[in-house]
């Protein structure tokens, strides 16, 4: 049996930390993990619980390191699969500029850039 240390003594005396922040309920942190297809983590980002998750996606993608047999690790995967909360045009275009294929379900149907073809729909009193 080893020497035991009280839990109070293990924790640092400073409150908060780099990844924690105040919320309406208390303190909290958001942990975003990027993993490969087999579940091995290749990127990690810890931030305060205050900002929305979609604002934390770009810094999380920058932490990706894909190991290789030789040389330094790759920083850009071939594609990224995300959930519905991360779906927005700015993120999709930023990932495409980096050469990453984004795969995420659409939150809602996007507005068309051009009007629909065919006879226009009439609404209201005639």
C-alpha positions as CSV (number, residue, x, y, z in Angstrom):
1,X,0.0,0.0,0.0
2,X,1.3,3.4,-0.9
3,X,1.1,6.7,0.9
4,X,-2.4,8.2,0.5
5,X,-2.9,11.9,-0.1
6,X,-6.2,13.7,0.6
7,X,-8.0,14.8,-2.5
8,X,-8.0,18.4,-1.2
9,X,-4.2,18.4,-1.4
10,X,-4.0,17.0,-4.9
11,X,-6.1,19.8,-6.4
12,X,-4.5,23.2,-7.1
13,X,-5.5,26.1,-5.0
14,X,-6.4,28.2,-8.0
15,X,-10.0,28.1,-9.3
16,X,-11.0,27.8,-12.9
17,X,-8.0,27.0,-15.1
18,X,-7.3,27.3,-18.8
19,X,-10.3,25.3,-20.0
20,X,-13.0,26.2,-17.5
21,X,-15.3,29.1,-17.4
22,X,-18.3,30.4,-15.5
23,X,-21.8,29.5,-16.7
24,X,-25.2,30.4,-15.4
25,X,-25.3,27.3,-13.3
26,X,-21.6,27.2,-12.2
27,X,-18.3,26.4,-13.8
28,X,-17.9,24.2,-16.8
29,X,-15.8,23.1,-19.7
30,X,-16.4,21.8,-23.2
31,X,-14.2,19.1,-24.5
32,X,-14.2,18.5,-28.2
33,X,-12.4,15.3,-29.4
34,X,-11.6,14.4,-33.0
35,X,-11.0,10.8,-33.7
36,X,-10.3,8.6,-36.7
37,X,-12.7,5.9,-38.0
38,X,-11.5,3.4,-35.4
39,X,-12.0,5.6,-32.4
40,X,-8.4,6.7,-31.8
41,X,-8.3,10.4,-30.8
42,X,-6.2,12.5,-33.2
43,X,-7.2,16.0,-31.9
44,X,-8.4,17.6,-28.7
45,X,-9.6,21.0,-27.6
46,X,-10.8,22.1,-24.2
47,X,-12.6,25.4,-23.8
48,X,-15.0,27.2,-21.6
49,X,-18.7,26.0,-21.6
50,X,-19.9,29.5,-22.5
51,X,-19.3,29.7,-26.3
52,X,-21.4,27.7,-28.7
53,X,-19.9,24.5,-30.0
54,X,-19.8,25.7,-33.6
55,X,-17.3,28.5,-32.7
56,X,-15.0,25.9,-31.2
57,X,-14.8,23.7,-34.3
58,X,-12.0,25.6,-36.2
59,X,-9.6,25.6,-33.2
60,X,-10.4,21.9,-32.8
61,X,-9.7,21.1,-36.4
62,X,-6.3,22.9,-36.1
63,X,-5.3,20.4,-33.3
64,X,-5.6,17.4,-35.6
65,X,-2.4,15.4,-36.0
66,X,-2.7,12.3,-38.2
67,X,0.3,10.0,-37.5
68,X,2.3,8.5,-40.4
69,X,5.0,5.9,-40.6
70,X,7.7,8.4,-41.4
71,X,8.0,12.1,-41.2
72,X,5.9,14.6,-39.3
73,X,2.2,14.0,-38.8
74,X,-0.4,15.3,-41.3
75,X,-2.5,18.2,-40.1
76,X,-5.3,17.8,-42.6
77,X,-7.4,14.7,-42.8
78,X,-9.2,13.7,-46.0
79,X,-12.7,14.4,-44.6
80,X,-14.4,15.4,-41.4
81,X,-17.8,14.1,-40.2
82,X,-19.6,16.4,-37.8
83,X,-23.1,16.6,-36.3
84,X,-26.0,18.9,-37.1
85,X,-24.9,21.7,-34.7
86,X,-21.8,22.4,-36.7
87,X,-23.6,22.8,-40.0
88,X,-23.1,26.3,-41.5
89,X,-21.8,27.6,-44.8
90,X,-18.7,29.4,-43.3
91,X,-17.4,26.2,-41.7
92,X,-18.1,24.1,-44.9
93,X,-16.2,26.6,-47.0
94,X,-13.3,26.9,-44.6
95,X,-12.9,23.2,-44.5
96,X,-13.0,23.0,-48.3
97,X,-10.4,25.7,-48.6
98,X,-8.1,23.5,-46.5
99,X,-8.7,20.5,-48.8
100,X,-11.0,18.7,-46.3
101,X,-14.3,17.2,-47.4
102,X,-17.0,18.2,-44.9
103,X,-19.8,15.6,-44.2
104,X,-22.5,16.8,-41.9
105,X,-26.3,16.6,-42.0
106,X,-28.2,19.7,-43.0
107,X,-29.9,21.6,-40.3
108,X,-32.6,22.9,-42.5
109,X,-33.2,23.4,-46.2
110,X,-31.1,26.2,-47.5
111,X,-32.5,29.1,-49.5
112,X,-32.0,28.8,-53.3
113,X,-29.7,31.4,-54.9
114,X,-31.9,31.6,-58.0
115,X,-35.7,31.5,-58.3
116,X,-37.4,28.2,-59.0
117,X,-38.2,27.3,-62.5
118,X,-41.7,27.1,-63.8
119,X,-44.9,28.9,-63.0
120,X,-44.7,31.1,-59.8
121,X,-46.9,30.1,-56.9
122,X,-49.7,32.5,-56.1
123,X,-50.7,33.0,-52.5
124,X,-53.3,35.2,-50.7
125,X,-56.6,36.6,-52.0
126,X,-57.2,36.5,-55.7
